[in-house]
Amino acid sequence: MSRGHAWVLGATGQIGRAAVRALTADGWEVTAASRGGGRDATWDAGVRAVALDRDEDGALEKALGDGCDVLVDMVAFDGAHARQVTGLAGRIGSAVVISSGAVYEDARGRSFDTQAEPDGFPRYPVPLPETCGTVAPGDATYGTRKVLLERETLAAGGALPVTLLRAGAVHGPYCRTPRELYFVKRLLDGRRRRVLAYGGESRFHPLHVSNAAELIRLAARKLGSRVLNAADPEAPAVAEIASAIDGAFGRGTETVLIDGPAPEGQVGETPWSGAHPVVYDITAAGEQLGYRPVTGYVESLPETVEWLAGELAGRDWREAFPKMLRSYGEGLFDYAAEDAWLAAYDRGRR
C-alpha cells in the first residue's frame, strides 16, 4: 500500500539521490524532479523522473498538477523559494526543506559569515542546539538567506506543515565540494607528511547523505512544523578524519601538529579547520522524529574514498571539482609552500 505521492526537488543532487531511494523503499510513490530530468541507476523503476526549472515562472505549479502529499525541497535557497513553497499550501500535504547549520551565530554575534575576520570564528556551545540564536534574515550571504527561507516557510503555520533540516557538513558520493578530497588527493599524489593547524582538533560536524535521507524519510511520515539539526552520530576531529582516510587507503602519513591557525598562507588549513568546534545537538531529531543515524562518519568513508578516487582518475582536481576551487582556491594543494615550511620546521628541530 502506497504511503502517498512524494515530490523531490533537486533529485539528482547529492542528498536527492539518496532521498529518492529512501522514500521509495518506505512505500512512497516518488516523482524525482531536476533541471536535467535524469535518473540515478540505483532508483526503483517506478520512480518518475521529470525535467523542471523551479525558477521558471509557474513551472513548479504546472508540473505538480493536482499536487502531492509531501514536497521534499533540496534546493530551496532564499525568500523567493520560501514563498514558492508556501504558495503551494492546499496542494501539498507537507514539506521537508533542507536548510543549513550556517544559520547560527554565537553569543557575540559571530557566525560563519565572520570567520575570516580577526577573532571572528564563532564559539558555539557544544553541542549546539536549535535554540541557539541565528543571524538576521536577509539576502547578503548564504546563512542570512537560509534564515529568511526558514522564517518565511514557518510563517505558513498550520496551512502547511514544514520540517526544516539544518544540515551539517554533507559528505558522501556525488558531493560537489567533498572535503575528503583534501586528504584523498594528497595520498594519490604520494604525499607522506601533512600539517594540521589547531593541533588537528578542529571539528565540523558532518552529515552523510544516507543520514540526511533517513531524516527526510522520517519527517515525511510525521506531519508537523519544526526546525531540526541534521548530522551524523559523531563529529570527529580533523586528525581522526585524516587517519581514517589513511586507513581506507591502507597507508600511513606523518602528521605535524601546529597549535593555533595556519602558520603561513594555507599551510595546515583543511576544509574542516576552525578555531573552535562546530558540533550540532541532534537530540531533538531523535525525540521528535525517532531519528537513529544509519551510518557513522568512519564507517561511510570507504565508499566516499572509492568514489573520489574514481572521479580523480585521469582528471585535474580543478576540472573534477570546480566548486572546490572556487571555495578554497589554488592554495588547497600548494605543496611547494608546504614543503618550504616543513623544511624550515625541520631545521628548527635540529
Salt bridges, closest charged atoms under 4 A:
ASP26 OD2 - ARG3 NE 3.42
ASP26 OD1 - ARG217 NH1 3.28
ASP26 OD1 - ARG221 NH2 2.80
ASP40 OD2 - ARG17 NH1 2.81
ASP40 OD1 - ARG21 NH1 3.94
ASP53 OD1 - ARG35 NH2 3.59
ASP55 OD2 - ARG35 NH2 3.46
ASP55 OD1 - HIS81 NE2 2.82
ASP73 OD2 - ARG54 NH2 2.70
ASP78 OD1 - HIS81 ND1 3.68
ASP106 OD2 - ARG110 NE 2.75
ASP119 OD2 - ARG108 NH2 3.31
ASP119 OD1 - ARG110 NH1 3.34
GLU150 OE1 - ARG166 NH2 2.69
GLU152 OE1 - ARG83 NH1 2.98
ASP189 OD2 - LYS185 NZ 2.79
GLU214 OE2 - ARG217 NH2 2.82
ASP232 OD2 - HIS171 NE2 2.72
ASP246 OD2 - ARG194 NH2 2.79
GLU254 OE1 - ARG193 NE 3.14
GLU311 OE1 - ARG315 NH1 3.50
ASP316 OD2 - ARG318 NH2 2.73
GLU319 OE2 - ARG315 NE 3.74
GLU330 OE1 - ARG318 NH1 2.82
GLU338 OE1 - ARG186 NH2 2.81
GLU338 OE1 - ARG191 NH2 2.66
ASP339 OD1 - ARG191 NH2 2.73
ASP346 OD2 - ARG193 NH1 2.88
ASP346 OD1 - ARG349 NH2 3.07
